[in-house]
Amino acid sequence: MSLEIIKNAIANKKMICPKCDKPIQKFDKFAETIDAVRDGFNVLEIDSHASRVTLTCGNGDCDFHERTEYWNNYIAD
């Protein structure tokens, strides 16, 4: 679900670069993080509540490039 939100925010130009205040152009290295794994009586449960992504501005000479799990802070309402 996080991947869809990131894709939509970038496509709709709602993910804003904190350095130049223009829309972020691309992302890569998306990964869901695992908070907890429980294995009991052959039942495996994995809790995942976050994701990490590398954001790259890509506007002109702006060099913003960050690996973060707080990507939702860059989405403008």
BAPALO-190717 format. One record per residue (C-alpha): residue number from 0; x, y, z. Coordinates in Angstrom, 2 decimals, decimal comma. Example, Ala and Ser with C-alpha at 12.3 -4.5 7.8 and 13.67 -1.06 7.14 Angstrom:
// BAPALO-190717
ATOM fise      c1      c2      c3
ATOM    0   12,30   -4,50    7,80
ATOM    1   13,67   -1,06    7,14
***
This chain:
// BAPALO-190717
ATOM fise      c1      c2      c3
ATOM    0    0,00    0,00    0,00
ATOM    1    2,85    2,42    0,78
ATOM    2    4,31    1,89   -2,68
ATOM    3    1,01    2,95   -4,30
ATOM    4    0,87    6,10   -2,15
ATOM    5    4,44    7,03   -3,13
ATOM    6    3,79    6,39   -6,83
ATOM    7    0,59    8,47   -6,78
ATOM    8    2,20   11,35   -4,84
ATOM    9    5,06   11,58   -7,34
ATOM   10    2,78   11,20  -10,38
ATOM   11    0,43   13,89   -9,06
ATOM   12    3,39   16,15   -8,11
ATOM   13    2,37   16,20   -4,43
ATOM   14    5,70   14,99   -3,02
ATOM   15    7,70   18,19   -2,51
ATOM   16   11,48   18,58   -2,26
ATOM   17   12,48   20,34    1,01
ATOM   18   15,46   22,07   -0,68
ATOM   19   13,92   23,65   -3,79
ATOM   20   10,15   23,36   -3,02
ATOM   21    9,46   21,71   -6,39
ATOM   22    7,91   18,27   -6,93
ATOM   23   10,21   15,28   -6,40
ATOM   24   10,73   13,51   -9,73
ATOM   25   11,71    9,94   -8,83
ATOM   26   12,23    7,28   -6,21
ATOM   27   13,98    3,93   -6,00
ATOM   28   15,01    1,19   -3,57
ATOM   29   11,55    0,83   -2,03
ATOM   30   11,39   -1,71    0,82
ATOM   31    8,83   -2,61    3,46
ATOM   32   10,32   -2,76    6,95
ATOM   33    9,52   -5,58    9,32
ATOM   34    8,71   -4,61   12,90
ATOM   35    8,11   -8,04   14,41
ATOM   36    8,12  -11,68   13,42
ATOM   37    6,41  -14,24   15,63
ATOM   38    6,60  -17,96   15,04
ATOM   39    4,54  -20,08   17,34
ATOM   40    3,07  -23,50   16,69
ATOM   41    3,81  -23,24   12,95
ATOM   42    2,00  -19,91   12,66
ATOM   43    4,18  -17,17   11,25
ATOM   44    3,03  -13,58   11,73
ATOM   45    4,87  -10,58   10,31
ATOM   46    4,01   -7,04   11,36
ATOM   47    4,99   -4,38    8,86
ATOM   48    3,97   -0,80    9,53
ATOM   49    6,58    1,19    7,63
ATOM   50    8,58    1,39    4,44
ATOM   51   11,85    2,91    3,29
ATOM   52   12,46    4,62    0,00
ATOM   53   15,19    6,68   -1,66
ATOM   54   13,84   10,00   -2,93
ATOM   55   15,63   12,03   -5,62
ATOM   56   14,53   15,55   -6,52
ATOM   57   15,76   15,65  -10,13
ATOM   58   14,85   19,32  -10,71
ATOM   59   17,55   21,40  -12,38
ATOM   60   20,63   21,67  -10,19
ATOM   61   18,93   20,54   -6,93
ATOM   62   20,96   17,70   -5,41
ATOM   63   18,41   16,44   -2,85
ATOM   64   18,77   12,66   -2,51
ATOM   65   17,64   10,95    0,68
ATOM   66   16,92    7,44    1,96
ATOM   67   14,07    7,73    4,45
ATOM   68   11,22    5,96    6,16
ATOM   69    9,54    9,32    6,77
ATOM   70    8,60    9,85    3,12
ATOM   71    5,05   10,82    4,09
ATOM   72    6,44   14,08    5,55
ATOM   73    7,25   15,21    1,99
ATOM   74    3,67   14,83    0,70
ATOM   75    1,80   18,13    0,48
ATOM   76   -1,91   18,09    1,28
***
